[in-house]
C-alpha cells in the first residue's frame, strides 16, 4: 500500500526531487516486502518451495517485460499523471489481494510424503 500511495503522490508533486523521493520510497517499500514474500513461499511450498519461487519469479519477469510497454503507451496516450495512476492502481489491487493470503494453507497436503 505504501508503494501505491507513493505512486499516487507523484501526481501532486511539482518538483523532480519530490517525484524522485516518492519513487525512492516506492523502491524501498517493494524491497522491504521481498523478505516476507520469500518466507511466505517457503511456508506454503514445503518440499516444492523451488517450484513456488520459480512460478512467482516467472510472473514477475513477465510483468517486468510488459510494464514498460504498457506504461509507455499510457504515457504517450494520456500523460505522466495517468501513468502514475496505473502504477498506483496496480499496487492498490495487489495490496487488497494480499489481505487474503493464508500462510497456513500448503500447496500439498501435510500427510503427503516427500
ROLOZA-908444 format. One record per residue: residue number from 0; x, y, z of N, C-alpha, C in turn; residue in one letter. Coordinates in steps of 0.001 Angstrom, whole numbers. Each point is the difference from the previous one (the first is absolute). Layout:
REM residues N
<pt k="NUM" n_east="X" n_north="Y" n_up="Z" ca_east="X" ca_north="Y" ca_up="Z" c_east="X" c_north="Y" c_up="Z" r="A"/>
...
***
This chain:
REM residues 114
<pt k="0" n_east="824" n_north="-1187" n_up="0" ca_east="-824" ca_north="1187" ca_up="0" c_east="872" c_north="1255" c_up="0" r="X"/>
<pt k="1" n_east="1167" n_north="-82" n_up="632" ca_east="925" ca_north="1139" ca_up="6" c_east="418" c_north="343" c_up="-1420" r="X"/>
<pt k="2" n_east="248" n_north="-1023" n_up="-796" ca_east="389" ca_north="234" ca_up="-1397" c_east="-1136" c_north="650" c_up="-777" r="X"/>
<pt k="3" n_east="-1225" n_north="-403" n_up="249" ca_east="-1149" ca_north="608" ca_up="-679" c_east="-118" c_north="1473" c_up="363" r="X"/>
<pt k="4" n_east="162" n_north="313" n_up="1274" ca_east="-80" ca_north="1402" ca_up="437" c_east="1146" c_north="812" c_up="-588" r="X"/>
<pt k="5" n_east="1185" n_north="-596" n_up="-65" ca_east="1151" ca_north="718" ca_up="-576" c_east="-224" c_north="287" c_up="-1477" r="X"/>
<pt k="6" n_east="-509" n_north="-972" n_up="-742" ca_east="-313" ca_north="237" ca_up="-1418" c_east="-1058" c_north="1092" c_up="-131" r="X"/>
<pt k="7" n_east="-1034" n_north="-75" n_up="817" ca_east="-1075" ca_north="992" ca_up="-56" c_east="512" c_north="1390" c_up="349" r="X"/>
<pt k="8" n_east="920" n_north="81" n_up="963" ca_east="560" ca_north="1287" ca_up="405" c_east="759" c_north="666" c_up="-1144" r="X"/>
<pt k="9" n_east="552" n_north="-787" n_up="-897" ca_east="752" ca_north="561" ca_up="-1134" c_east="-872" c_north="904" c_up="-869" r="X"/>
<pt k="10" n_east="-1301" n_north="-205" n_up="16" ca_east="-888" ca_north="827" ca_up="-824" c_east="-165" c_north="1406" c_up="575" r="X"/>
<pt k="11" n_east="266" n_north="178" n_up="1296" ca_east="-150" ca_north="1307" ca_up="636" c_east="1318" c_north="757" c_up="130" r="X"/>
<pt k="12" n_east="1090" n_north="-724" n_up="-53" ca_east="1301" ca_north="626" ca_up="216" c_east="417" c_north="795" c_up="-1236" r="X"/>
<pt k="13" n_east="540" n_north="1179" n_up="241" ca_east="345" ca_north="876" ca_up="-1108" c_east="1488" c_north="15" c_up="-320" r="X"/>
<pt k="14" n_east="849" n_north="-436" n_up="916" ca_east="1436" ca_north="30" ca_up="-262" c_east="511" c_north="-1398" c_up="-349" r="X"/>
<pt k="15" n_east="1063" n_north="-22" n_up="-773" ca_east="616" ca_north="-1280" ca_up="-360" c_east="560" c_north="-692" c_up="1235" r="X"/>
<pt k="16" n_east="496" n_north="777" n_up="967" ca_east="524" ca_north="-591" ca_up="1228" c_east="-1108" c_north="-628" c_up="845" r="X"/>
<pt k="17" n_east="-1163" n_north="593" n_up="-1" ca_east="-1125" ca_north="-579" ca_up="730" c_east="-430" c_north="-1329" c_up="-594" r="X"/>
<pt k="18" n_east="-82" n_north="-35" n_up="-1324" ca_east="-363" ca_north="-1256" ca_up="-677" c_east="1083" c_north="-1047" c_up="236" r="X"/>
<pt k="19" n_east="1257" n_north="421" n_up="-46" ca_east="1107" ca_north="-928" ca_up="248" c_east="-92" c_north="-574" c_up="1413" r="X"/>
<pt k="20" n_east="-316" n_north="842" n_up="981" ca_east="-148" ca_north="-477" ca_up="1379" c_east="-1166" c_north="-973" c_up="122" r="X"/>
<pt k="21" n_east="-1110" n_north="290" n_up="-653" ca_east="-1157" ca_north="-901" ca_up="42" c_east="334" c_north="-1342" c_up="-643" r="X"/>
<pt k="22" n_east="702" n_north="24" n_up="-1127" ca_east="376" ca_north="-1240" ca_up="-667" c_east="1048" c_north="-782" c_up="803" r="X"/>
<pt k="23" n_east="860" n_north="733" n_up="723" ca_east="954" ca_north="-672" ca_up="885" c_east="-734" c_north="-701" c_up="1135" r="X"/>
<pt k="24" n_east="-1021" n_north="645" n_up="550" ca_east="-824" ca_north="-624" ca_up="1034" c_east="-707" c_north="-1234" c_up="-554" r="X"/>
<pt k="25" n_east="-488" n_north="96" n_up="-1218" ca_east="-637" ca_north="-1131" ca_up="-664" c_east="978" c_north="-1167" c_up="-116" r="X"/>
<pt k="26" n_east="1235" n_north="286" n_up="-449" ca_east="1010" ca_north="-1053" ca_up="-141" c_east="336" c_north="-619" c_up="1352" r="X"/>
<pt k="27" n_east="108" n_north="828" n_up="1034" ca_east="276" ca_north="-510" ca_up="1338" c_east="-1125" c_north="-912" c_up="476" r="X"/>
<pt k="28" n_east="-1238" n_north="416" n_up="-217" ca_east="-1153" ca_north="-798" ca_up="443" c_east="-41" c_north="-1356" c_up="-704" r="X"/>
<pt k="29" n_east="245" n_north="-13" n_up="-1295" ca_east="-45" ca_north="-1273" ca_up="-718" c_east="1176" c_north="-893" c_up="385" r="X"/>
<pt k="30" n_east="1168" n_north="603" n_up="261" ca_east="1146" ca_north="-808" ca_up="424" c_east="-199" c_north="-571" c_up="1394" r="X"/>
<pt k="31" n_east="-598" n_north="771" n_up="904" ca_east="-253" ca_north="-507" ca_up="1346" c_east="-1037" c_north="-1123" c_up="4" r="X"/>
<pt k="32" n_east="-818" n_north="-78" n_up="-1032" ca_east="-1007" ca_north="-1072" ca_up="-97" c_east="588" c_north="-1304" c_up="-521" r="X"/>
<pt k="33" n_east="1221" n_north="22" n_up="-504" ca_east="594" ca_north="-1214" ca_up="-577" c_east="203" c_north="-1095" c_up="1041" r="X"/>
<pt k="34" n_east="510" n_north="343" n_up="1173" ca_east="228" ca_north="-1014" ca_up="1042" c_east="-1275" c_north="-715" c_up="416" r="X"/>
<pt k="35" n_east="-1040" n_north="737" n_up="380" ca_east="-1253" ca_north="-679" ca_up="351" c_east="-586" c_north="-803" c_up="-1154" r="X"/>
<pt k="36" n_east="177" n_north="494" n_up="-1215" ca_east="-516" ca_north="-720" ca_up="-1166" c_east="712" c_north="-1346" c_up="-138" r="X"/>
<pt k="37" n_east="1305" n_north="-2" n_up="137" ca_east="747" ca_north="-1255" ca_up="-101" c_east="-338" c_north="-943" c_up="1147" r="X"/>
<pt k="38" n_east="-204" n_north="550" n_up="1198" ca_east="-390" ca_north="-833" ca_up="1132" c_east="-1366" c_north="-640" c_up="-242" r="X"/>
<pt k="39" n_east="-909" n_north="757" n_up="-612" ca_east="-1319" ca_north="-543" ca_up="-323" c_east="129" c_north="-1172" c_up="-971" r="X"/>
<pt k="40" n_east="853" n_north="146" n_up="-1013" ca_east="206" ca_north="-1094" ca_up="-953" c_east="503" c_north="-1248" c_up="715" r="X"/>
<pt k="41" n_east="904" n_north="183" n_up="959" ca_east="520" ca_north="-1143" ca_up="747" c_east="-1069" c_north="-613" c_up="887" r="X"/>
<pt k="42" n_east="-846" n_north="835" n_up="584" ca_east="-1065" ca_north="-511" ca_up="858" c_east="-984" c_north="-862" c_up="-765" r="X"/>
<pt k="43" n_east="-389" n_north="412" n_up="-1181" ca_east="-1016" ca_north="-747" ca_up="-741" c_east="605" c_north="-1062" c_up="-913" r="X"/>
<pt k="44" n_east="1289" n_north="92" n_up="-281" ca_east="610" ca_north="-859" ca_up="-1003" c_east="366" c_north="-1390" c_up="470" r="X"/>
<pt k="45" n_east="412" n_north="-124" n_up="1249" ca_east="477" ca_north="-1292" ca_up="463" c_east="1179" c_north="-451" c_up="-843" r="X"/>
<pt k="46" n_east="-47" n_north="-1231" n_up="-450" ca_east="1100" ca_north="-503" ca_up="-829" c_east="-61" c_north="563" c_up="-1421" r="X"/>
<pt k="47" n_east="-1048" n_north="711" n_up="-338" ca_east="-140" ca_north="597" ca_up="-1329" c_east="334" c_north="1490" c_up="-14" r="X"/>
<pt k="48" n_east="762" n_north="458" n_up="998" ca_east="299" ca_north="1422" ca_up="111" c_east="728" c_north="525" c_up="-1236" r="X"/>
<pt k="49" n_east="857" n_north="-809" n_up="-610" ca_east="696" ca_north="424" ca_up="-1220" c_east="-975" c_north="252" c_up="-1137" r="X"/>
<pt k="50" n_east="-1006" n_north="-857" n_up="-118" ca_east="-1011" ca_north="178" ca_up="-1039" c_east="-829" c_north="1256" c_up="248" r="X"/>
<pt k="51" n_east="-325" n_north="258" n_up="1269" ca_east="-767" ca_north="1198" ca_up="345" c_east="808" c_north="1250" c_up="-335" r="X"/>
<pt k="52" n_east="1277" n_north="10" n_up="382" ca_east="854" ca_north="1148" ca_up="-319" c_east="107" c_north="194" c_up="-1511" r="X"/>
<pt k="53" n_east="178" n_north="-1077" n_up="-723" ca_east="105" ca_north="93" ca_up="-1458" c_east="-1278" c_north="526" c_up="-640" r="X"/>
<pt k="54" n_east="-1134" n_north="-475" n_up="465" ca_east="-1294" ca_north="442" ca_up="-533" c_east="-190" c_north="1498" c_up="224" r="X"/>
<pt k="55" n_east="259" n_north="441" n_up="1223" ca_east="-169" ca_north="1425" ca_up="311" c_east="1024" c_north="857" c_up="-730" r="X"/>
<pt k="56" n_east="1214" n_north="-495" n_up="-142" ca_east="1031" ca_north="732" ca_up="-723" c_east="-378" c_north="145" c_up="-1469" r="X"/>
<pt k="57" n_east="-620" n_north="-1039" n_up="-571" ca_east="-433" ca_north="79" ca_up="-1390" c_east="-997" c_north="1134" c_up="-194" r="X"/>
<pt k="58" n_east="-970" n_north="125" n_up="911" ca_east="-993" ca_north="1068" ca_up="-122" c_east="617" c_north="1373" c_up="217" r="X"/>
<pt k="59" n_east="972" n_north="83" n_up="903" ca_east="705" ca_north="1258" ca_up="199" c_east="772" c_north="421" c_up="-1244" r="X"/>
<pt k="60" n_east="650" n_north="-963" n_up="-636" ca_east="736" ca_north="301" ca_up="-1231" c_east="-951" c_north="382" c_up="-1133" r="X"/>
<pt k="61" n_east="-1142" n_north="-640" n_up="-75" ca_east="-987" ca_north="351" ca_up="-1017" c_east="-495" c_north="1435" c_up="226" r="X"/>
<pt k="62" n_east="-274" n_north="349" n_up="1249" ca_east="-408" ca_north="1367" ca_up="316" c_east="1094" c_north="1000" c_up="-321" r="X"/>
<pt k="63" n_east="1253" n_north="-365" n_up="284" ca_east="1121" ca_north="869" ca_up="-313" c_east="193" c_north="185" c_up="-1492" r="X"/>
<pt k="64" n_east="-434" n_north="-960" n_up="-789" ca_east="94" ca_north="105" ca_up="-1451" c_east="-1141" c_north="824" c_up="-572" r="X"/>
<pt k="65" n_east="-1196" n_north="-201" n_up="522" ca_east="-1189" ca_north="657" ca_up="-556" c_east="-188" c_north="1427" c_up="517" r="X"/>
<pt k="66" n_east="369" n_north="259" n_up="1257" ca_east="-301" ca_north="1315" ca_up="587" c_east="637" c_north="1175" c_up="-743" r="X"/>
<pt k="67" n_east="1238" n_north="-74" n_up="-487" ca_east="519" ca_north="1159" ca_up="-741" c_east="-787" c_north="284" c_up="-1281" r="X"/>
<pt k="68" n_east="-485" n_north="-1041" n_up="-620" ca_east="-782" ca_north="171" ca_up="-1223" c_east="-1343" c_north="652" c_up="327" r="X"/>
<pt k="69" n_east="-677" n_north="-528" n_up="1009" ca_east="-1310" ca_north="535" ca_up="392" c_east="137" c_north="1430" c_up="525" r="X"/>
<pt k="70" n_east="993" n_north="237" n_up="864" ca_east="157" ca_north="1338" ca_up="570" c_east="414" c_north="1025" c_up="-1054" r="X"/>
<pt k="71" n_east="806" n_north="-400" n_up="-968" ca_east="359" ca_north="918" ca_up="-1090" c_east="-1244" c_north="347" c_up="-816" r="X"/>
<pt k="72" n_east="-846" n_north="-987" n_up="-237" ca_east="-1236" ca_north="245" ca_up="-756" c_east="-926" c_north="942" c_up="778" r="X"/>
<pt k="73" n_east="-139" n_north="-240" n_up="1318" ca_east="-847" ca_north="865" ca_up="821" c_east="564" c_north="1419" c_up="6" r="X"/>
<pt k="74" n_east="1313" n_north="133" n_up="154" ca_east="615" ca_north="1330" ca_up="7" c_east="-209" c_north="726" c_up="-1323" r="X"/>
<pt k="75" n_east="225" n_north="-686" n_up="-1101" ca_east="-152" ca_north="638" ca_up="-1315" c_east="-1456" c_north="321" c_up="-314" r="X"/>
<pt k="76" n_east="-923" n_north="-799" n_up="512" ca_east="-1419" ca_north="224" ca_up="-283" c_east="-617" c_north="1058" c_up="899" r="X"/>
<pt k="77" n_east="387" n_north="18" n_up="1293" ca_east="-677" ca_north="882" ca_up="949" c_east="935" c_north="916" c_up="784" r="X"/>
<pt k="78" n_east="1169" n_north="-450" n_up="371" ca_east="926" ca_north="860" ca_up="724" c_east="583" c_north="-637" c_up="1245" r="X"/>
<pt k="79" n_east="836" n_north="810" n_up="691" ca_east="710" ca_north="-475" ca_up="1179" c_east="-937" c_north="-390" c_up="1139" r="X"/>
<pt k="80" n_east="-953" n_north="842" n_up="310" ca_east="-873" ca_north="-287" ca_up="1144" c_east="-735" c_north="-1316" c_up="-160" r="X"/>
<pt k="81" n_east="-492" n_north="-273" n_up="-1190" ca_east="-730" ca_north="-1242" ca_up="-232" c_east="927" c_north="-1212" c_up="126" r="X"/>
<pt k="82" n_east="1254" n_north="180" n_up="-401" ca_east="960" ca_north="-1086" ca_up="156" c_east="203" c_north="-309" c_up="1489" r="X"/>
<pt k="83" n_east="104" n_north="1046" n_up="812" ca_east="133" ca_north="-209" ca_up="1442" c_east="-1270" c_north="-598" c_up="593" r="X"/>
<pt k="84" n_east="-1172" n_north="388" n_up="-512" ca_east="-1261" ca_north="-585" ca_up="465" c_east="-59" c_north="-1499" c_up="-291" r="X"/>
<pt k="85" n_east="485" n_north="-410" n_up="-1164" ca_east="20" ca_north="-1429" ca_up="-344" c_east="883" c_north="-758" c_up="986" r="X"/>
<pt k="86" n_east="1184" n_north="539" n_up="286" ca_east="880" ca_north="-644" ca_up="971" c_east="-613" c_north="-63" c_up="1380" r="X"/>
<pt k="87" n_east="-616" n_north="1105" n_up="435" ca_east="-652" ca_north="22" ca_up="1305" c_east="-1148" c_north="-1003" c_up="49" r="X"/>
<pt k="88" n_east="-768" n_north="-70" n_up="-1074" ca_east="-1114" ca_north="-943" ca_up="-55" c_east="467" c_north="-1442" c_up="86" r="X"/>
<pt k="89" n_east="1082" n_north="-307" n_up="-693" ca_east="530" ca_north="-1369" ca_up="37" c_east="442" c_north="-368" c_up="1415" r="X"/>
<pt k="90" n_east="729" n_north="897" n_up="646" ca_east="436" ca_north="-278" ca_up="1374" c_east="-1186" c_north="-62" c_up="954" r="X"/>
<pt k="91" n_east="-1024" n_north="815" n_up="-216" ca_east="-1184" ca_north="-36" ca_up="857" c_east="-719" c_north="-1339" c_up="-124" r="X"/>
<pt k="92" n_east="-199" n_north="-466" n_up="-1230" ca_east="-675" ca_north="-1284" ca_up="-220" c_east="787" c_north="-1131" c_up="654" r="X"/>
<pt k="93" n_east="1309" n_north="-2" n_up="-170" ca_east="834" ca_north="-1038" ca_up="608" c_east="-87" c_north="71" c_up="1519" r="X"/>
<pt k="94" n_east="-25" n_north="1211" n_up="556" ca_east="-107" ca_north="157" ca_up="1456" c_east="-1298" c_north="-591" c_up="528" r="X"/>
<pt k="95" n_east="-1086" n_north="231" n_up="-703" ca_east="-1292" ca_north="-565" ca_up="415" c_east="27" c_north="-1525" c_up="-120" r="X"/>
<pt k="96" n_east="597" n_north="-504" n_up="-1065" ca_east="90" ca_north="-1451" ca_up="-179" c_east="847" c_north="-644" c_up="1097" r="X"/>
<pt k="97" n_east="1018" n_north="708" n_up="476" ca_east="875" ca_north="-542" ca_up="1042" c_east="-726" c_north="-193" c_up="1333" r="X"/>
<pt k="98" n_east="-1108" n_north="689" n_up="190" ca_east="-758" ca_north="-174" ca_up="1232" c_east="-578" c_north="-1409" c_up="118" r="X"/>
<pt k="99" n_east="-90" n_north="-708" n_up="-1108" ca_east="-550" ca_north="-1361" ca_up="-1" c_east="1069" c_north="-1083" c_up="140" r="X"/>
<pt k="100" n_east="1245" n_north="399" n_up="165" ca_east="1098" ca_north="-973" ca_up="80" c_east="-97" c_north="-791" c_up="1301" r="X"/>
<pt k="101" n_east="145" n_north="-1310" n_up="-110" ca_east="6" ca_north="-885" ca_up="1166" c_east="1226" c_north="-906" c_up="-105" r="X"/>
<pt k="102" n_east="1001" n_north="271" n_up="807" ca_east="1242" ca_north="-771" ca_up="-52" c_east="-160" c_north="-1392" c_up="602" r="X"/>
<pt k="103" n_east="-1137" n_north="-287" n_up="602" ca_east="-236" ca_north="-1323" ca_up="576" c_east="-510" c_north="-1009" c_up="-1008" r="X"/>
<pt k="104" n_east="-445" n_north="458" n_up="-1172" ca_east="-497" ca_north="-942" ca_up="-1006" c_east="1159" c_north="-399" c_up="-910" r="X"/>
<pt k="105" n_east="349" n_north="-1269" n_up="61" ca_east="1126" ca_north="-511" ca_up="-762" c_east="-406" c_north="-338" c_up="-1422" r="X"/>
<pt k="106" n_east="988" n_north="-29" n_up="-880" ca_east="-250" ca_north="-376" ca_up="-1384" c_east="-325" c_north="-1484" c_up="-58" r="X"/>
<pt k="107" n_east="628" n_north="-814" n_up="847" ca_east="-253" ca_north="-1435" ca_up="64" c_east="-561" c_north="-335" c_up="1374" r="X"/>
<pt k="108" n_east="-758" n_north="-1062" n_up="104" ca_east="-511" ca_north="-410" ca_up="1313" c_east="1144" c_north="-334" c_up="962" r="X"/>
<pt k="109" n_east="-212" n_north="229" n_up="1283" ca_east="1032" ca_north="-240" ca_up="999" c_east="366" c_north="-1481" c_up="64" r="X"/>
<pt k="110" n_east="-971" n_north="-899" n_up="-186" ca_east="276" ca_north="-1416" ca_up="144" c_east="646" c_north="-600" c_up="-1244" r="X"/>
<pt k="111" n_east="182" n_north="746" n_up="-1070" ca_east="657" ca_north="-533" ca_up="-1197" c_east="1489" c_north="-179" c_up="287" r="X"/>
<pt k="112" n_east="537" n_north="-1147" n_up="-426" ca_east="1415" ca_north="-256" ca_up="228" c_east="832" c_north="719" c_up="-1039" r="X"/>
<pt k="113" n_east="1100" n_north="553" n_up="453" ca_east="907" ca_north="693" ca_up="-905" c_east="854" c_north="-1015" c_up="-667" r="X"/>
***
